[in-house]
Amino acid sequence: MLAMKIETQKPHKPPINAVWEIYCDGATKESNPSSEGGYGFSVWCNDRLYYAQHGHLVGERITNQSSEFKAIFHALQYAHRKGITTPTIWSDSEFAIKAINGEIQLRDDKLKLALAAIKHFEYFLSPTYKHTPRTRDFQRFTDFLANLGLVNDLKYQTREAHQALINAFSTWGQR
């Protein structure tokens, strides 16, 4: 069972000097590419769950990489909306992180468009992008969100919703 701290009161704006980390993950259903995919991201403030979201993707040729880019895009969109100007974005996709950091060049036109949308947020934010192993607890939790995204779209904004989500994750992690 994973022991996670739950944010007891959601601040209206980010605390001064808070450490904001956002973990992102994407998934595809059954095959890669697929007609369905999911993404998830979780926002952590000083190592406490602040917000979680997952989404369902439907279309042609959804790849795991396009799902990863979509998760990062939605995470940055949330950070911008909430005034989180210097988040650390974590992903278990080394490919996505290297592409965003300019270490590799993309050939796929859809991924190039996704990368341009992500880079657009750098006009408003100063994110840092880092790779994390998928075995890290916060990343495993976000993988759980991405798998939930294969089914539907949901946002978890209340303490009670966070607790229910973590309880479900604890059960999922034991399988």
N, C-alpha and C positions, 0 to 999 in steps of 0.2 A: 504494500500500500504506500502511495506517495504522500508525504506530509508537506502540504503547501500552506502558506500563510494566506489569509483572506483579508483584503482591504476592508476595514470595518466602517469607514465613512468615505464616500467618494468626494474628493475635493472639487470645487467648482472650477478651479484652474490649477494647473500644475504647481506643486510646492517649489519654492526657490531652491536651487541647487539639487533638485531631485535627480536620481539616476533613472533614466527611462530606457528600457530595453523592450524591443518588439521582436517576437519570434514568429516566423512565417513558414508555411509549408503548403505544398500543393499535392494533389493526388489525381489519378485517373482510374476509371472503372474498368476492370477486367483486362484491358489491353492498352498498349501505348503505340499509336494514337487511339483515341477512343471518341465516342460521341458524347460522353459525359465525363465531367471532372469536378473536382471540389478544391476549395482553398480554405485555409484557416489562418488566423493570426491571433496572438495573445499579447496584451500590453502589460508590462510589469513596471511598477514604480517602487524603487528601493526594495526589489525582490518580493513584492507583494502583487498579487493579481489585481489589476485595475479594470481591465476590459477584455472581452473575448468575442470573436465573431467568426462565423464560417459561412461560406456561400457555395451555391451549386452552379456549375457551368454546363451549358448545353450548346452543342454546335458540332461542326465537322472538324475532324482532325485536332481534337484537344490533346495536347501532349502533356506529359508530366512537367516539362520545362515551362510550357505556356501557363500551366497552373501555378507553378512557383512564382513566375513573374507577376501573375494576377494577384497572388497573396501579398507580395511586396508592394504592388501598386495600391491596393486597398489599405494596407498598413500605413503607408505614407499619407494617403488621403485622410485617414483618421487622425494621424499626428498633426497634420496641417489644420484640420478642423478644430482640434482641441488645443492648439498653441504649443505643442510639444516640438520645440525647434531643433533640438539636438539629440534625436533618438539614436540608439545603436540598433541596427536592423540585423537580426541573426537569421540564417537559413542553413538548412542541411544540404542545399544545392550548391556545391562548389562551382558548378558551371554558371549559375545565375550570379553568384557573388563575383566571380572573376570577370564576367561580362560587364556588370555594373561598374566595377572598379577599373575597367579599361584594360584588363590583362589579356583578354582574348577578344577576337572579332567575331561577330555573329554573321551567319550566312542566310539564315531564315528571315524572310521579310516580315512575317508576323511578330517574331521575337524582336526584330529591329524597331518596330512600332511600339511594342511593349516597353522596350528599353528607353525609347525617346520619352514616353509618358512618365516613366519613373524618373528620368533625369530632369524632367520639367519641374518636379517638386524641389529640386536643388536651388531654384530661384527664391524659394520661400523658407526652406529648411536646410540644416547642415547635418544630414545623417551620416553615420559611419556604417559601412556594410561589412559584416564578418561572417565567416563560415563557422558552423558548430557541428559537432558529431550528432547524429540523430539519437544517440543514447543519452544525451543530457536531459534531465527531467523536464525542463521547460520546453525543450524541443519535442520530446515524446508527447507532452500534453498538446502541443500544437499539431502534431501528426494526428492525434485523436480528433482535433477540430476539423482538419482537412478531410478526414474520413467521414465525419458527420456531414461535411459539405457535399459529399457525394449524394446525399439524400435531400437536403433542404438548406434554406438560408435562415440563420438566426443570429441575434445579437444578445449578449449577456451583459446587462448593465447594473444589476442590483446585487447586493450581497447574497441574497437568497438564491438568485440564479447562479452566482459563482459557486456557492456551496453545492447545489444540485449537480452542476457540471463536474465539479471535482469528485463528487461521490460516484457519478457515472464513469468518470475516467478511472477511478480506483478499481471499479468492477471490471472495466475493459482491460486494464493492465494485468489482471490476474488470469486472463485466458491463455 
